[in-house]
Structures are given as C-alpha cells and as structure tokens.
Amino acid sequence: MIPLTETEVQEIIDLAYNSAEKYILKKVNKKEFEDIDITINLNTTSDSFDIDINIDLDSDLELPEHFADDAIEVSLAEVDKYVEERNNKI
C-alpha cells in the first residue's frame, strides 16, 4: 500500500467519526444522550495503518447491548470502502 497522505488520514478520521455518529443518531434522538464521545486513533506506517475507534454513550435510555459496537462496525466498513476505492485509483 502506498502511504497515506495527511489529507487522506484526515479524510479517514472524519469518515469514521461521521459514519459512527450518523448510525447512532439514526437510531436514537440526540436529545436522549447526555454525551456522545467518539474517539478515533489512526496510526500509520509506511505500508499500512491501524485505526482504533472507541465510543462511549451516556444516556438514561436502555440502549441495545452492542449498540456502540454496531456503530464501530458500520464505521469500519465505510473506512474499508474508502481504502478500497483509493487503492483502485492508484
């Protein structure tokens, strides 16, 4: 893999954050949350990258057990699509 540019790193972080947030807010109204904390860490090497997504949801609602994990999976799927499209262009 060709190393990611700074622009691509930022695009991946933004994509991961926005897709996780969109998934969460599509299922539950934002007013139901005290806090939504989405943390994205992306580490790059010359031939790969590692992304870590953590989601903490503070709500009085009883959320589904794997709600945050599902949002992470959706986010990672979007990142995978981005990387696949990027690699196809190169």
N, C-alpha and C positions, 0 to 999 in steps of 0.2 A: 504494500500500500504506500502510496506517495504521502509524505507527511501532510497533516492538515495545516492550512494557513490560519492565522489569527482570526480572520473573518469567518472561516468555516467552524472553528472552535466556538466562537460566539453564536453562530447560527445554530449549532447543535445544542448548546446550552439553552438558548431561547426556545428552540423547538421542543426540547424535553420538558422544560418548565411549562410552556403554554399548553402542550397536549395533556399533561397531567392535570393542570388547573381546569382545563376545559372539560375533561372527563368528570372531575369531581363536581364542578358546578352544573354540569348537565344532569347529574343525578340528585343533587341536594342544593337547595337555595342558599346563596351566600350568607343570608341573614341568619341561618341556622348555626353558623360557626362563630365561635369566639375568636379562633385563629386558624389560619391555614399556613403551615410552614413547609415549603418545598425547597429542599437543598439539593443542588446539583454539583458534583465534583467530577471534573473531567481531567484526566492525566494523559498526556501524550508522550509517545516515544517516537523514534524515527520511522518505525514501520507499523505502529498500531496505537490504539488509545483505549483507555478504560474509563467507563462512566459509572458513577455511583449516584443513585437517586434515593433520597430519604424524604418521606412525607409524614408529618405529624399533624393530626387533625384534632382540634379542640372543639367539641360540640356537646351539647346536652342531649342531642338525639342519639338513639342507639343505632349506630352505623353497622352495615354488614361486616362480618368478621374480617374479610380480606379486601375491604374497600380500598385502602391505601395501596395494597399490593397490586390490585387490579389497575389502578391508575398508573402505577410504575410500569406494569407490563404494556399498557397502551403507549406510554411514553417511549419505552424502549423499542417498540415496534415502529414507531414513527422515526426514531433515530436510525434504525436499521434500513428503513426505506430511503432516508436521506443519503446514507452512506452508499447504498447500492446504486442509487441514481448518480451520485458523484463518481463512483468508480466506473460506471458505464460511459460517462462522458470523457474519461481520461483515456 
